[in-house]
Amino acid sequence: MSVLPDILAPGLAIVFCGSAVGRVSALRGAYYAGPGNAFWPTLAEVGLTPRQLAPEEYKSIVKYGLGLTDLAKTISGSDHVLTEEHFDRNGLRAKVLCYRPRILAFTSKRAAEEFLRHPVDYGLMGETIGETALFVLPSPSGAARRYWAPKHWREMARLRGDAEPSVAADRAPAPI
């Protein structure tokens, strides 16, 4: 059973994917609810939502063309408690192929690296899942503040308006 339900619908602009729901988020029953988490303020700051939503309003995110999921759906806690068997790569791939968002945005390098099984940099990836572009964001978690920068969040928000997200000229998208 999932710690928190996926918030998905066909054809969303962006689906955000974390590694797993944090401990505080699980206790509150809401995505990105930990103290100091920059997720909800950043969505508003970069123009993806018209105002800052409270974590408990997470189900309304679909109204803005956005969705939520995690790579590990049956466990909560910090990344250091997650092990290989917690990650459902095939499940995530199936969801993306079924719902076909324009962008799957990993909200941490850990989530992206566990899914892709190779090191990643922040920004638009050279791989796709079907027609879905992959994007890696700095973690909004308060625990990851030393890596925080909204620059990549702004870049991803700009891609939302593009007809087709562009990939760096030296990297052609490759389906995974």
C-alpha positions, 0 to 999 in steps of 0.5 A, a space after each residue: 500500500 502506498 504511503 501517499 496516493 499518486 496524483 496523476 491524470 493523462 497529459 499533465 505538463 509536469 509530474 514531480 517524482 521524489 525518491 520517497 515520502 519523508 517522515 513528516 510528510 507521511 505523518 501529516 499525510 501530505 507531500 513535501 510537508 517537512 519543515 523548511 521544504 521549499 517545494 510549495 513556495 518554489 512552485 508559486 515563485 516560478 509560476 507553476 501555481 498561482 499562489 503558494 499551496 499548503 502541503 495539505 492541498 496537494 490533491 489540487 495540484 492537478 488543476 495546474 497541470 501538475 502531478 505527484 509520485 515517488 519512486 518508492 511508494 511503500 516506505 517513508 523516511 530520509 534517503 539514507 533508509 531507502 534500499 534497492 528493493 524499495 524502488 519500483 522502477 517498472 511501476 514508475 515507467 508504466 505510470 509515465 507511459 500510461 499518463 504521458 506527462 510532458 515532463 517527469 521532474 525528479 525532485 532529487 538527484 537520488 531519485 533520478 539516479 536510482 531510476 536511471 541507474 547512472 549519475 546525473 546532472 541537474 537539468 534536462 536529461 538526454 533520455 525520455 520515457 516514450 515522449 516524456 522528457 526527464 528533468 532533474 531538480 535540486 531537492 527542495 528538502 530542508 535537509 538538502 539545503 546546501 544543494 538548493 538553488 531555484 535556477 533549475 526550477 525556473 528552467 523547468 517552468 520555462 519548458 512547460 510553455 514550450 511545445 516540445 522541451 529542447 535538449 542540449 544540442 550535443 545530446 539527442 533524446 534517447 528512450 529508456 
